[in-house]
């Protein structure tokens, strides 16, 4: 095997590298700074980070609800917990996928 055929890509700066090479699009826009015009025209999305916070809160609420329902019926509480967790996960994954599709479309539009 020829180990000299591939060279590591510099993480920041240096020959052939840029300071933002290897950083996701969200991090690049964060480093560039907040642009109020992009915020007002909905080019900057605040919802994706909020989705994670709302998901965690929903999981906590579902778990607390299931724990409260244990006194009524253990099997019912377990079924409620499993179905609610699956439903919440699917709903939030669909939302994240929609935002990722939007990011992909934006990056394709930026290439032209």
Gaussian input, Z-matrix of N, CA and C with variables (Angstrom, degrees):
# hf/3-21g

backbone

0 1
 N
 C     1     B1
 C     2     B2     1     A1
 N     3     B3     2     A2     1     D1
 C     4     B4     3     A3     2     D2
 C     5     B5     4     A4     3     D3
 N     6     B6     5     A5     4     D4
 C     7     B7     6     A6     5     D5
 C     8     B8     7     A7     6     D6
 N     9     B9     8     A8     7     D7
 C    10    B10     9     A9     8     D8
 C    11    B11    10    A10     9     D9
 N    12    B12    11    A11    10    D10
 C    13    B13    12    A12    11    D11
 C    14    B14    13    A13    12    D12
 N    15    B15    14    A14    13    D13
 C    16    B16    15    A15    14    D14
 C    17    B17    16    A16    15    D15
 N    18    B18    17    A17    16    D16
 C    19    B19    18    A18    17    D17
 C    20    B20    19    A19    18    D18
 N    21    B21    20    A20    19    D19
 C    22    B22    21    A21    20    D20
 C    23    B23    22    A22    21    D21
 N    24    B24    23    A23    22    D22
 C    25    B25    24    A24    23    D23
 C    26    B26    25    A25    24    D24
 N    27    B27    26    A26    25    D25
 C    28    B28    27    A27    26    D26
 C    29    B29    28    A28    27    D27
 N    30    B30    29    A29    28    D28
 C    31    B31    30    A30    29    D29
 C    32    B32    31    A31    30    D30
 N    33    B33    32    A32    31    D31
 C    34    B34    33    A33    32    D32
 C    35    B35    34    A34    33    D33
 N    36    B36    35    A35    34    D34
 C    37    B37    36    A36    35    D35
 C    38    B38    37    A37    36    D36
 N    39    B39    38    A38    37    D37
 C    40    B40    39    A39    38    D38
 C    41    B41    40    A40    39    D39
 N    42    B42    41    A41    40    D40
 C    43    B43    42    A42    41    D41
 C    44    B44    43    A43    42    D42
 N    45    B45    44    A44    43    D43
 C    46    B46    45    A45    44    D44
 C    47    B47    46    A46    45    D45
 N    48    B48    47    A47    46    D46
 C    49    B49    48    A48    47    D47
 C    50    B50    49    A49    48    D48
 N    51    B51    50    A50    49    D49
 C    52    B52    51    A51    50    D50
 C    53    B53    52    A52    51    D51
 N    54    B54    53    A53    52    D52
 C    55    B55    54    A54    53    D53
 C    56    B56    55    A55    54    D54
 N    57    B57    56    A56    55    D55
 C    58    B58    57    A57    56    D56
 C    59    B59    58    A58    57    D57
 N    60    B60    59    A59    58    D58
 C    61    B61    60    A60    59    D59
 C    62    B62    61    A61    60    D60
 N    63    B63    62    A62    61    D61
 C    64    B64    63    A63    62    D62
 C    65    B65    64    A64    63    D63
 N    66    B66    65    A65    64    D64
 C    67    B67    66    A66    65    D65
 C    68    B68    67    A67    66    D66
 N    69    B69    68    A68    67    D67
 C    70    B70    69    A69    68    D68
 C    71    B71    70    A70    69    D69
 N    72    B72    71    A71    70    D70
 C    73    B73    72    A72    71    D71
 C    74    B74    73    A73    72    D72
 N    75    B75    74    A74    73    D73
 C    76    B76    75    A75    74    D74
 C    77    B77    76    A76    75    D75
 N    78    B78    77    A77    76    D76
 C    79    B79    78    A78    77    D77
 C    80    B80    79    A79    78    D78
 N    81    B81    80    A80    79    D79
 C    82    B82    81    A81    80    D80
 C    83    B83    82    A82    81    D81
 N    84    B84    83    A83    82    D82
 C    85    B85    84    A84    83    D83
 C    86    B86    85    A85    84    D84
 N    87    B87    86    A86    85    D85
 C    88    B88    87    A87    86    D86
 C    89    B89    88    A88    87    D87
 N    90    B90    89    A89    88    D88
 C    91    B91    90    A90    89    D89
 C    92    B92    91    A91    90    D90
 N    93    B93    92    A92    91    D91
 C    94    B94    93    A93    92    D92
 C    95    B95    94    A94    93    D93
 N    96    B96    95    A95    94    D94
 C    97    B97    96    A96    95    D95
 C    98    B98    97    A97    96    D96
 N    99    B99    98    A98    97    D97
 C   100   B100    99    A99    98    D98
 C   101   B101   100   A100    99    D99
 N   102   B102   101   A101   100   D100
 C   103   B103   102   A102   101   D101
 C   104   B104   103   A103   102   D102
 N   105   B105   104   A104   103   D103
 C   106   B106   105   A105   104   D104
 C   107   B107   106   A106   105   D105
 N   108   B108   107   A107   106   D106
 C   109   B109   108   A108   107   D107
 C   110   B110   109   A109   108   D108
 N   111   B111   110   A110   109   D109
 C   112   B112   111   A111   110   D110
 C   113   B113   112   A112   111   D111
 N   114   B114   113   A113   112   D112
 C   115   B115   114   A114   113   D113
 C   116   B116   115   A115   114   D114
 N   117   B117   116   A116   115   D115
 C   118   B118   117   A117   116   D116
 C   119   B119   118   A118   117   D117
 N   120   B120   119   A119   118   D118
 C   121   B121   120   A120   119   D119
 C   122   B122   121   A121   120   D120
 N   123   B123   122   A122   121   D121
 C   124   B124   123   A123   122   D122
 C   125   B125   124   A124   123   D123
 N   126   B126   125   A125   124   D124
 C   127   B127   126   A126   125   D125
 C   128   B128   127   A127   126   D126
 N   129   B129   128   A128   127   D127
 C   130   B130   129   A129   128   D128
 C   131   B131   130   A130   129   D129
 N   132   B132   131   A131   130   D130
 C   133   B133   132   A132   131   D131
 C   134   B134   133   A133   132   D132
 N   135   B135   134   A134   133   D133
 C   136   B136   135   A135   134   D134
 C   137   B137   136   A136   135   D135
 N   138   B138   137   A137   136   D136
 C   139   B139   138   A138   137   D137
 C   140   B140   139   A139   138   D138
 N   141   B141   140   A140   139   D139
 C   142   B142   141   A141   140   D140
 C   143   B143   142   A142   141   D141
 N   144   B144   143   A143   142   D142
 C   145   B145   144   A144   143   D143
 C   146   B146   145   A145   144   D144
 N   147   B147   146   A146   145   D145
 C   148   B148   147   A147   146   D146
 C   149   B149   148   A148   147   D147
 N   150   B150   149   A149   148   D148
 C   151   B151   150   A150   149   D149
 C   152   B152   151   A151   150   D150
 N   153   B153   152   A152   151   D151
 C   154   B154   153   A153   152   D152
 C   155   B155   154   A154   153   D153
 N   156   B156   155   A155   154   D154
 C   157   B157   156   A156   155   D155
 C   158   B158   157   A157   156   D156
 N   159   B159   158   A158   157   D157
 C   160   B160   159   A159   158   D158
 C   161   B161   160   A160   159   D159
 N   162   B162   161   A161   160   D160
 C   163   B163   162   A162   161   D161
 C   164   B164   163   A163   162   D162
 N   165   B165   164   A164   163   D163
 C   166   B166   165   A165   164   D164
 C   167   B167   166   A166   165   D165
 N   168   B168   167   A167   166   D166
 C   169   B169   168   A168   167   D167
 C   170   B170   169   A169   168   D168
 N   171   B171   170   A170   169   D169
 C   172   B172   171   A171   170   D170
 C   173   B173   172   A172   171   D171
 N   174   B174   173   A173   172   D172
 C   175   B175   174   A174   173   D173
 C   176   B176   175   A175   174   D174
 N   177   B177   176   A176   175   D175
 C   178   B178   177   A177   176   D176
 C   179   B179   178   A178   177   D177
 N   180   B180   179   A179   178   D178
 C   181   B181   180   A180   179   D179
 C   182   B182   181   A181   180   D180
 N   183   B183   182   A182   181   D181
 C   184   B184   183   A183   182   D182
 C   185   B185   184   A184   183   D183
 N   186   B186   185   A185   184   D184
 C   187   B187   186   A186   185   D185
 C   188   B188   187   A187   186   D186
 N   189   B189   188   A188   187   D187
 C   190   B190   189   A189   188   D188
 C   191   B191   190   A190   189   D189
 N   192   B192   191   A191   190   D190
 C   193   B193   192   A192   191   D191
 C   194   B194   193   A193   192   D192
 N   195   B195   194   A194   193   D193
 C   196   B196   195   A195   194   D194
 C   197   B197   196   A196   195   D195
 N   198   B198   197   A197   196   D196
 C   199   B199   198   A198   197   D197
 C   200   B200   199   A199   198   D198
 N   201   B201   200   A200   199   D199
 C   202   B202   201   A201   200   D200
 C   203   B203   202   A202   201   D201
 N   204   B204   203   A203   202   D202
 C   205   B205   204   A204   203   D203
 C   206   B206   205   A205   204   D204
 N   207   B207   206   A206   205   D205
 C   208   B208   207   A207   206   D206
 C   209   B209   208   A208   207   D207
 N   210   B210   209   A209   208   D208
 C   211   B211   210   A210   209   D209
 C   212   B212   211   A211   210   D210
 N   213   B213   212   A212   211   D211
 C   214   B214   213   A213   212   D212
 C   215   B215   214   A214   213   D213
 N   216   B216   215   A215   214   D214
 C   217   B217   216   A216   215   D215
 C   218   B218   217   A217   216   D216
 N   219   B219   218   A218   217   D217
 C   220   B220   219   A219   218   D218
 C   221   B221   220   A220   219   D219
 N   222   B222   221   A221   220   D220
 C   223   B223   222   A222   221   D221
 C   224   B224   223   A223   222   D222
 N   225   B225   224   A224   223   D223
 C   226   B226   225   A225   224   D224
 C   227   B227   226   A226   225   D225
 N   228   B228   227   A227   226   D226
 C   229   B229   228   A228   227   D227
 C   230   B230   229   A229   228   D228
 N   231   B231   230   A230   229   D229
 C   232   B232   231   A231   230   D230
 C   233   B233   232   A232   231   D231
 N   234   B234   233   A233   232   D232
 C   235   B235   234   A234   233   D233
 C   236   B236   235   A235   234   D234
 N   237   B237   236   A236   235   D235
 C   238   B238   237   A237   236   D236
 C   239   B239   238   A238   237   D237
 N   240   B240   239   A239   238   D238
 C   241   B241   240   A240   239   D239
 C   242   B242   241   A241   240   D240
 N   243   B243   242   A242   241   D241
 C   244   B244   243   A243   242   D242
 C   245   B245   244   A244   243   D243
 N   246   B246   245   A245   244   D244
 C   247   B247   246   A246   245   D245
 C   248   B248   247   A247   246   D246
 N   249   B249   248   A248   247   D247
 C   250   B250   249   A249   248   D248
 C   251   B251   250   A250   249   D249
 N   252   B252   251   A251   250   D250
 C   253   B253   252   A252   251   D251
 C   254   B254   253   A253   252   D252
 N   255   B255   254   A254   253   D253
 C   256   B256   255   A255   254   D254
 C   257   B257   256   A256   255   D255
 N   258   B258   257   A257   256   D256
 C   259   B259   258   A258   257   D257
 C   260   B260   259   A259   258   D258
 N   261   B261   260   A260   259   D259
 C   262   B262   261   A261   260   D260
 C   263   B263   262   A262   261   D261
 N   264   B264   263   A263   262   D262
 C   265   B265   264   A264   263   D263
 C   266   B266   265   A265   264   D264
 N   267   B267   266   A266   265   D265
 C   268   B268   267   A267   266   D266
 C   269   B269   268   A268   267   D267
 N   270   B270   269   A269   268   D268
 C   271   B271   270   A270   269   D269
 C   272   B272   271   A271   270   D270
 N   273   B273   272   A272   271   D271
 C   274   B274   273   A273   272   D272
 C   275   B275   274   A274   273   D273
 N   276   B276   275   A275   274   D274
 C   277   B277   276   A276   275   D275
 C   278   B278   277   A277   276   D276
 N   279   B279   278   A278   277   D277
 C   280   B280   279   A279   278   D278
 C   281   B281   280   A280   279   D279
 N   282   B282   281   A281   280   D280
 C   283   B283   282   A282   281   D281
 C   284   B284   283   A283   282   D282
 N   285   B285   284   A284   283   D283
 C   286   B286   285   A285   284   D284
 C   287   B287   286   A286   285   D285
 N   288   B288   287   A287   286   D286
 C   289   B289   288   A288   287   D287
 C   290   B290   289   A289   288   D288
 N   291   B291   290   A290   289   D289
 C   292   B292   291   A291   290   D290
 C   293   B293   292   A292   291   D291
 N   294   B294   293   A293   292   D292
 C   295   B295   294   A294   293   D293
 C   296   B296   295   A295   294   D294
 N   297   B297   296   A296   295   D295
 C   298   B298   297   A297   296   D296
 C   299   B299   298   A298   297   D297
 N   300   B300   299   A299   298   D298
 C   301   B301   300   A300   299   D299
 C   302   B302   301   A301   300   D300
 N   303   B303   302   A302   301   D301
 C   304   B304   303   A303   302   D302
 C   305   B305   304   A304   303   D303
 N   306   B306   305   A305   304   D304
 C   307   B307   306   A306   305   D305
 C   308   B308   307   A307   306   D306
 N   309   B309   308   A308   307   D307
 C   310   B310   309   A309   308   D308
 C   311   B311   310   A310   309   D309
 N   312   B312   311   A311   310   D310
 C   313   B313   312   A312   311   D311
 C   314   B314   313   A313   312   D312
 N   315   B315   314   A314   313   D313
 C   316   B316   315   A315   314   D314
 C   317   B317   316   A316   315   D315
 N   318   B318   317   A317   316   D316
 C   319   B319   318   A318   317   D317
 C   320   B320   319   A319   318   D318
 N   321   B321   320   A320   319   D319
 C   322   B322   321   A321   320   D320
 C   323   B323   322   A322   321   D321
 N   324   B324   323   A323   322   D322
 C   325   B325   324   A324   323   D323
 C   326   B326   325   A325   324   D324
 N   327   B327   326   A326   325   D325
 C   328   B328   327   A327   326   D326
 C   329   B329   328   A328   327   D327
 N   330   B330   329   A329   328   D328
 C   331   B331   330   A330   329   D329
 C   332   B332   331   A331   330   D330
 N   333   B333   332   A332   331   D331
 C   334   B334   333   A333   332   D332
 C   335   B335   334   A334   333   D333

   B1=1.4576
   B2=1.5175
   B3=1.3031
   B4=1.4468
   B5=1.5182
   B6=1.3251
   B7=1.4529
   B8=1.5186
   B9=1.3036
   B10=1.4518
   B11=1.5134
   B12=1.3483
   B13=1.4509
   B14=1.5323
   B15=1.3090
   B16=1.4619
   B17=1.5112
   B18=1.3150
   B19=1.4536
   B20=1.5150
   B21=1.3173
   B22=1.4663
   B23=1.5181
   B24=1.3047
   B25=1.4634
   B26=1.5166
   B27=1.3403
   B28=1.4569
   B29=1.5257
   B30=1.3083
   B31=1.4587
   B32=1.5189
   B33=1.3093
   B34=1.4582
   B35=1.5191
   B36=1.2950
   B37=1.4590
   B38=1.5107
   B39=1.2862
   B40=1.4618
   B41=1.5070
   B42=1.3284
   B43=1.4566
   B44=1.5262
   B45=1.3001
   B46=1.4467
   B47=1.5193
   B48=1.3038
   B49=1.4622
   B50=1.5082
   B51=1.2878
   B52=1.4575
   B53=1.5158
   B54=1.3155
   B55=1.4599
   B56=1.5160
   B57=1.3434
   B58=1.4545
   B59=1.5248
   B60=1.3366
   B61=1.4538
   B62=1.5223
   B63=1.3396
   B64=1.4432
   B65=1.5246
   B66=1.3223
   B67=1.4608
   B68=1.5203
   B69=1.3176
   B70=1.4583
   B71=1.5254
   B72=1.3238
   B73=1.4649
   B74=1.5085
   B75=1.3366
   B76=1.4615
   B77=1.5198
   B78=1.3225
   B79=1.4588
   B80=1.5282
   B81=1.3447
   B82=1.4611
   B83=1.5224
   B84=1.3428
   B85=1.4653
   B86=1.5257
   B87=1.3335
   B88=1.4635
   B89=1.5232
   B90=1.3271
   B91=1.4706
   B92=1.5156
   B93=1.3349
   B94=1.4585
   B95=1.5226
   B96=1.3095
   B97=1.4504
   B98=1.5119
   B99=1.2985
   B100=1.4537
   B101=1.5104
   B102=1.3190
   B103=1.4540
   B104=1.5257
   B105=1.3237
   B106=1.4545
   B107=1.5227
   B108=1.3277
   B109=1.4695
   B110=1.5212
   B111=1.3370
   B112=1.4607
   B113=1.5227
   B114=1.3301
   B115=1.4615
   B116=1.5235
   B117=1.3259
   B118=1.4645
   B119=1.5257
   B120=1.3242
   B121=1.4629
   B122=1.5249
   B123=1.3339
   B124=1.4713
   B125=1.5267
   B126=1.3230
   B127=1.4629
   B128=1.5223
   B129=1.3217
   B130=1.4600
   B131=1.5257
   B132=1.3227
   B133=1.4623
   B134=1.5298
   B135=1.3221
   B136=1.4611
   B137=1.5301
   B138=1.3132
   B139=1.4602
   B140=1.5262
   B141=1.3490
   B142=1.4721
   B143=1.5264
   B144=1.3275
   B145=1.4643
   B146=1.5320
   B147=1.3309
   B148=1.4652
   B149=1.5238
   B150=1.3328
   B151=1.4589
   B152=1.5255
   B153=1.3247
   B154=1.4616
   B155=1.5236
   B156=1.3096
   B157=1.4631
   B158=1.5309
   B159=1.3314
   B160=1.4658
   B161=1.5277
   B162=1.3317
   B163=1.4718
   B164=1.5274
   B165=1.3196
   B166=1.4676
   B167=1.5262
   B168=1.3253
   B169=1.4633
   B170=1.5261
   B171=1.3349
   B172=1.4628
   B173=1.5252
   B174=1.3244
   B175=1.4672
   B176=1.5270
   B177=1.3174
   B178=1.4738
   B179=1.5279
   B180=1.3383
   B181=1.4603
   B182=1.5256
   B183=1.3229
   B184=1.4695
   B185=1.5269
   B186=1.3183
   B187=1.4598
   B188=1.5221
   B189=1.3174
   B190=1.4687
   B191=1.5294
   B192=1.3251
   B193=1.4573
   B194=1.5219
   B195=1.3267
   B196=1.4621
   B197=1.5276
   B198=1.3233
   B199=1.4687
   B200=1.5259
   B201=1.3278
   B202=1.4596
   B203=1.5298
   B204=1.3259
   B205=1.4654
   B206=1.5270
   B207=1.3215
   B208=1.4720
   B209=1.5219
   B210=1.3148
   B211=1.4667
   B212=1.5353
   B213=1.3151
   B214=1.4584
   B215=1.5258
   B216=1.3391
   B217=1.4649
   B218=1.5229
   B219=1.3193
   B220=1.4586
   B221=1.5235
   B222=1.3389
   B223=1.4665
   B224=1.5260
   B225=1.3192
   B226=1.4637
   B227=1.5193
   B228=1.3321
   B229=1.4673
   B230=1.5190
   B231=1.3251
   B232=1.4664
   B233=1.5264
   B234=1.3238
   B235=1.4728
   B236=1.5277
   B237=1.3298
   B238=1.4605
   B239=1.5222
   B240=1.3306
   B241=1.4601
   B242=1.5281
   B243=1.3349
   B244=1.4702
   B245=1.5222
   B246=1.3297
   B247=1.4682
   B248=1.5230
   B249=1.3152
   B250=1.4706
   B251=1.5271
   B252=1.3225
   B253=1.4748
   B254=1.5288
   B255=1.3227
   B256=1.4687
   B257=1.5224
   B258=1.3445
   B259=1.4547
   B260=1.5262
   B261=1.3329
   B262=1.4655
   B263=1.5229
   B264=1.3330
   B265=1.4658
   B266=1.5281
   B267=1.3280
   B268=1.4651
   B269=1.5300
   B270=1.3109
   B271=1.4668
   B272=1.5313
   B273=1.3233
   B274=1.4616
   B275=1.5248
   B276=1.3296
   B277=1.4656
   B278=1.5215
   B279=1.3297
   B280=1.4664
   B281=1.5292
   B282=1.3184
   B283=1.4644
   B284=1.5297
   B285=1.3274
   B286=1.4693
   B287=1.5226
   B288=1.3335
   B289=1.4649
   B290=1.5253
   B291=1.3110
   B292=1.4656
   B293=1.5203
   B294=1.3196
   B295=1.4641
   B296=1.5256
   B297=1.3188
   B298=1.4705
   B299=1.5195
   B300=1.3233
   B301=1.4636
   B302=1.5269
   B303=1.3236
   B304=1.4618
   B305=1.5313
   B306=1.3325
   B307=1.4672
   B308=1.5229
   B309=1.3382
   B310=1.4637
   B311=1.5091
   B312=1.3084
   B313=1.4616
   B314=1.5229
   B315=1.3299
   B316=1.4642
   B317=1.5246
   B318=1.3388
   B319=1.4586
   B320=1.5254
   B321=1.3366
   B322=1.4538
   B323=1.5186
   B324=1.3190
   B325=1.4602
   B326=1.5235
   B327=1.3306
   B328=1.4644
   B329=1.5103
   B330=1.3188
   B331=1.4700
   B332=1.5170
   B333=1.3195
   B334=1.4803
   B335=1.4922
   A1=109.44
   A2=115.58
   A3=120.78
   A4=108.63
   A5=116.57
   A6=120.23
   A7=112.40
   A8=118.98
   A9=121.22
   A10=113.80
   A11=118.19
   A12=119.76
   A13=113.25
   A14=117.46
   A15=119.16
   A16=109.46
   A17=114.73
   A18=120.32
   A19=108.63
   A20=117.67
   A21=118.92
   A22=110.83
   A23=114.86
   A24=121.23
   A25=107.78
   A26=118.49
   A27=119.79
   A28=111.18
   A29=115.93
   A30=120.84
   A31=111.82
   A32=116.87
   A33=118.78
   A34=109.05
   A35=113.91
   A36=120.68
   A37=112.16
   A38=117.01
   A39=121.84
   A40=111.73
   A41=116.49
   A42=120.14
   A43=111.56
   A44=116.53
   A45=121.59
   A46=114.76
   A47=118.25
   A48=120.12
   A49=111.22
   A50=115.38
   A51=120.49
   A52=108.33
   A53=118.96
   A54=120.48
   A55=114.20
   A56=117.69
   A57=118.98
   A58=112.62
   A59=118.13
   A60=120.42
   A61=109.96
   A62=116.67
   A63=121.28
   A64=114.25
   A65=117.28
   A66=121.32
   A67=107.84
   A68=117.05
   A69=120.94
   A70=110.55
   A71=115.11
   A72=120.69
   A73=112.55
   A74=117.95
   A75=120.77
   A76=110.87
   A77=116.78
   A78=120.47
   A79=110.69
   A80=116.63
   A81=119.30
   A82=110.88
   A83=115.95
   A84=118.37
   A85=110.59
   A86=117.77
   A87=120.46
   A88=110.46
   A89=116.91
   A90=119.82
   A91=111.55
   A92=116.67
   A93=119.52
   A94=111.75
   A95=117.25
   A96=121.07
   A97=111.92
   A98=114.83
   A99=121.54
   A100=108.92
   A101=116.23
   A102=121.78
   A103=107.64
   A104=117.06
   A105=121.54
   A106=111.59
   A107=117.16
   A108=120.48
   A109=111.35
   A110=117.51
   A111=120.57
   A112=111.07
   A113=117.14
   A114=121.33
   A115=110.94
   A116=117.17
   A117=122.11
   A118=110.90
   A119=118.14
   A120=121.46
   A121=112.60
   A122=117.62
   A123=124.53
   A124=113.43
   A125=117.94
   A126=120.78
   A127=110.52
   A128=116.46
   A129=122.44
   A130=107.30
   A131=116.94
   A132=121.34
   A133=110.46
   A134=116.30
   A135=120.57
   A136=111.24
   A137=117.15
   A138=120.85
   A139=114.40
   A140=121.80
   A141=119.18
   A142=114.90
   A143=120.74
   A144=117.85
   A145=112.61
   A146=116.25
   A147=119.60
   A148=111.59
   A149=117.61
   A150=120.95
   A151=110.53
   A152=116.85
   A153=120.23
   A154=111.00
   A155=117.38
   A156=121.44
   A157=110.16
   A158=116.87
   A159=120.66
   A160=110.46
   A161=117.19
   A162=120.79
   A163=110.63
   A164=117.36
   A165=120.76
   A166=110.45
   A167=117.30
   A168=120.61
   A169=111.43
   A170=117.34
   A171=120.86
   A172=111.14
   A173=117.06
   A174=120.78
   A175=110.40
   A176=116.26
   A177=119.85
   A178=109.99
   A179=117.65
   A180=121.18
   A181=111.66
   A182=117.03
   A183=120.60
   A184=109.96
   A185=116.99
   A186=120.30
   A187=111.26
   A188=117.17
   A189=120.01
   A190=111.20
   A191=117.01
   A192=120.68
   A193=111.90
   A194=116.45
   A195=120.21
   A196=110.71
   A197=116.80
   A198=119.73
   A199=111.01
   A200=117.11
   A201=120.39
   A202=111.08
   A203=116.80
   A204=120.62
   A205=112.82
   A206=117.59
   A207=120.14
   A208=111.25
   A209=117.41
   A210=119.98
   A211=111.58
   A212=117.90
   A213=121.69
   A214=111.15
   A215=115.47
   A216=120.53
   A217=108.51
   A218=116.53
   A219=120.38
   A220=110.94
   A221=116.72
   A222=120.74
   A223=110.16
   A224=117.43
   A225=121.14
   A226=111.75
   A227=116.11
   A228=120.44
   A229=110.83
   A230=116.29
   A231=120.20
   A232=111.20
   A233=116.35
   A234=120.43
   A235=110.05
   A236=117.18
   A237=120.87
   A238=110.63
   A239=116.84
   A240=120.99
   A241=111.25
   A242=117.08
   A243=120.91
   A244=110.91
   A245=117.30
   A246=119.86
   A247=112.30
   A248=117.01
   A249=120.07
   A250=111.00
   A251=116.82
   A252=119.69
   A253=110.63
   A254=117.35
   A255=120.23
   A256=111.29
   A257=116.82
   A258=120.57
   A259=111.30
   A260=116.81
   A261=120.94
   A262=110.48
   A263=116.84
   A264=120.22
   A265=110.52
   A266=117.17
   A267=120.78
   A268=110.91
   A269=116.94
   A270=120.54
   A271=110.68
   A272=117.14
   A273=119.56
   A274=111.61
   A275=118.12
   A276=119.74
   A277=111.22
   A278=117.29
   A279=120.28
   A280=110.29
   A281=116.74
   A282=119.40
   A283=111.47
   A284=116.59
   A285=120.20
   A286=110.52
   A287=117.80
   A288=120.71
   A289=110.40
   A290=117.76
   A291=120.12
   A292=111.65
   A293=116.94
   A294=119.33
   A295=111.37
   A296=117.87
   A297=120.01
   A298=111.27
   A299=117.10
   A300=120.36
   A301=109.49
   A302=116.77
   A303=121.22
   A304=110.79
   A305=117.20
   A306=120.18
   A307=111.15
   A308=116.11
   A309=119.83
   A310=112.40
   A311=116.63
   A312=120.90
   A313=110.54
   A314=116.74
   A315=120.33
   A316=111.18
   A317=117.70
   A318=119.39
   A319=110.68
   A320=117.49
   A321=119.37
   A322=111.92
   A323=116.71
   A324=120.92
   A325=111.00
   A326=117.43
   A327=121.18
   A328=113.26
   A329=117.91
   A330=121.33
   A331=111.96
   A332=117.35
   A333=120.18
   A334=111.76
   D1=137.41
   D2=179.53
   D3=-94.14
   D4=106.98
   D5=-178.08
   D6=-83.04
   D7=-14.86
   D8=-178.14
   D9=-85.35
   D10=-1.48
   D11=-175.44
   D12=-78.68
   D13=-21.03
   D14=178.21
   D15=-118.54
   D16=138.28
   D17=178.46
   D18=-116.64
   D19=144.10
   D20=178.29
   D21=-67.62
   D22=144.89
   D23=177.84
   D24=-83.56
   D25=130.64
   D26=179.54
   D27=-61.61
   D28=139.21
   D29=-178.87
   D30=-74.58
   D31=-34.34
   D32=178.96
   D33=-150.66
   D34=131.73
   D35=176.17
   D36=58.94
   D37=-161.69
   D38=176.85
   D39=81.81
   D40=178.04
   D41=-178.69
   D42=-65.19
   D43=125.40
   D44=175.77
   D45=80.97
   D46=-2.93
   D47=-177.94
   D48=-117.84
   D49=156.70
   D50=175.64
   D51=-113.80
   D52=158.18
   D53=-178.49
   D54=-60.63
   D55=-23.68
   D56=-177.77
   D57=-108.16
   D58=12.65
   D59=-178.90
   D60=-65.53
   D61=133.32
   D62=178.59
   D63=86.57
   D64=2.69
   D65=179.76
   D66=-100.87
   D67=139.80
   D68=-178.90
   D69=-63.76
   D70=165.43
   D71=-179.24
   D72=-61.74
   D73=-36.08
   D74=179.00
   D75=-63.14
   D76=-41.81
   D77=-178.32
   D78=-70.04
   D79=-35.63
   D80=177.51
   D81=-61.99
   D82=-45.24
   D83=-179.56
   D84=-67.59
   D85=-30.54
   D86=176.48
   D87=-66.26
   D88=-41.90
   D89=179.83
   D90=-68.23
   D91=-31.56
   D92=-179.78
   D93=-71.85
   D94=-19.66
   D95=178.22
   D96=105.95
   D97=163.13
   D98=-178.94
   D99=-83.56
   D100=130.12
   D101=179.02
   D102=-114.13
   D103=113.63
   D104=-176.99
   D105=-61.79
   D106=-33.60
   D107=178.18
   D108=-62.46
   D109=-40.63
   D110=176.58
   D111=-66.24
   D112=-34.82
   D113=178.68
   D114=-66.66
   D115=-43.90
   D116=-177.28
   D117=-70.04
   D118=-34.47
   D119=-178.67
   D120=-91.72
   D121=10.44
   D122=176.82
   D123=63.64
   D124=27.53
   D125=171.79
   D126=-83.79
   D127=-24.77
   D128=176.26
   D129=-103.81
   D130=120.92
   D131=-176.33
   D132=-99.58
   D133=130.65
   D134=176.31
   D135=-100.21
   D136=-10.59
   D137=-175.31
   D138=-69.87
   D139=-41.44
   D140=-177.41
   D141=-54.73
   D142=-44.28
   D143=176.45
   D144=-66.87
   D145=-31.84
   D146=178.57
   D147=-69.55
   D148=-30.66
   D149=179.64
   D150=-59.43
   D151=-40.72
   D152=179.48
   D153=-63.79
   D154=-44.22
   D155=-179.76
   D156=-64.30
   D157=-44.82
   D158=-179.66
   D159=-65.36
   D160=-36.78
   D161=177.89
   D162=-62.19
   D163=-46.30
   D164=179.50
   D165=-61.89
   D166=-42.73
   D167=177.83
   D168=-63.47
   D169=-38.44
   D170=178.73
   D171=-66.14
   D172=-40.66
   D173=178.24
   D174=-63.27
   D175=-42.27
   D176=178.49
   D177=-63.84
   D178=-44.35
   D179=-179.55
   D180=-63.92
   D181=-41.29
   D182=179.08
   D183=-64.53
   D184=-43.56
   D185=-179.97
   D186=-63.98
   D187=-43.26
   D188=177.67
   D189=-64.52
   D190=-39.22
   D191=177.22
   D192=-63.77
   D193=-40.98
   D194=178.38
   D195=-67.23
   D196=-39.57
   D197=177.85
   D198=-64.47
   D199=-37.09
   D200=178.25
   D201=-69.24
   D202=-31.28
   D203=-178.36
   D204=-81.59
   D205=-9.79
   D206=-179.88
   D207=-59.70
   D208=-35.08
   D209=-178.80
   D210=-65.10
   D211=-26.81
   D212=178.32
   D213=-81.29
   D214=-53.63
   D215=-178.45
   D216=-157.21
   D217=119.62
   D218=-179.35
   D219=-65.01
   D220=-46.40
   D221=-179.29
   D222=-64.23
   D223=-42.10
   D224=178.24
   D225=-62.11
   D226=-41.89
   D227=178.92
   D228=-65.81
   D229=-39.40
   D230=179.47
   D231=-66.51
   D232=-43.72
   D233=178.08
   D234=-64.07
   D235=-43.71
   D236=177.46
   D237=-58.53
   D238=-46.34
   D239=-177.76
   D240=-61.82
   D241=-46.71
   D242=-178.31
   D243=-64.52
   D244=-49.10
   D245=-178.03
   D246=-66.39
   D247=-40.06
   D248=179.65
   D249=-66.83
   D250=-40.58
   D251=178.84
   D252=-64.07
   D253=-42.61
   D254=177.91
   D255=-63.73
   D256=-44.34
   D257=-178.71
   D258=-62.69
   D259=-46.92
   D260=-179.44
   D261=-62.69
   D262=-41.66
   D263=-179.44
   D264=-62.35
   D265=-45.59
   D266=-178.99
   D267=-63.75
   D268=-44.57
   D269=-179.26
   D270=-61.05
   D271=-45.87
   D272=-178.02
   D273=-71.98
   D274=-33.29
   D275=175.41
   D276=-64.20
   D277=-39.86
   D278=177.85
   D279=-62.01
   D280=-41.95
   D281=178.20
   D282=-62.38
   D283=-44.37
   D284=179.44
   D285=-63.90
   D286=-40.90
   D287=178.65
   D288=-61.10
   D289=-40.69
   D290=178.18
   D291=-61.73
   D292=-40.55
   D293=177.78
   D294=-69.09
   D295=-35.39
   D296=177.21
   D297=-68.63
   D298=-36.92
   D299=174.80
   D300=-61.55
   D301=-42.93
   D302=177.11
   D303=-60.13
   D304=-43.51
   D305=178.17
   D306=-61.52
   D307=-41.60
   D308=178.74
   D309=-63.57
   D310=-42.18
   D311=178.16
   D312=-64.84
   D313=-40.92
   D314=178.59
   D315=-63.43
   D316=-39.54
   D317=-179.58
   D318=-70.61
   D319=-34.72
   D320=174.74
   D321=-66.23
   D322=-39.63
   D323=178.36
   D324=-66.92
   D325=-31.88
   D326=179.69
   D327=-72.96
   D328=-20.05
   D329=-179.70
   D330=-75.70
   D331=-21.71
   D332=-176.57
   D333=-82.25

